[in-house]
Amino acid sequence: MWNIECYQSGVGKVPVAEFIDSLDAKSRAGIVRTLDLLEEFGADLGMPYARHLEKQLWELRIRHGRNRHRIIYFLATGETFVLLHGFTKKTGPVPRGDIETARRRRDDYLSRR
């Protein structure tokens, strides 16, 4: 089994948990199921559930009806994934701003380890 943890800011905020909590119950259940798959299959989890974005960043892909939720994460050490940023995708590729947010959080996480 792989480990999953959420990024926590220096002031104690946990953005991915806040994102998940903001969703309806069915969307939250879909995210939990997909996180279970990530925990079970780890780096071998591929499409349609996970996709490489760039360098160390991956996106977890959750579809619920018309909603396409995304959680950007990275493999921190050994067998631990860190969930960095969650959002609901509207159209097209993952917005650059969301990738930048995930990069900043990854760098912050690594700087404090």
Buried (B, 14 or more C-beta within 10 A) or exposed (E): EBEBBBBBEEEEEBBBBEBBEEBEEEBBEBBEEBBEEBBEBBEEBEEEBBBEBEEBBBBBBBBBEEBBBBBBBBBBEEEEBBBBBBBBBEEEEBBEEBBEBBBEBBEBBEEEE
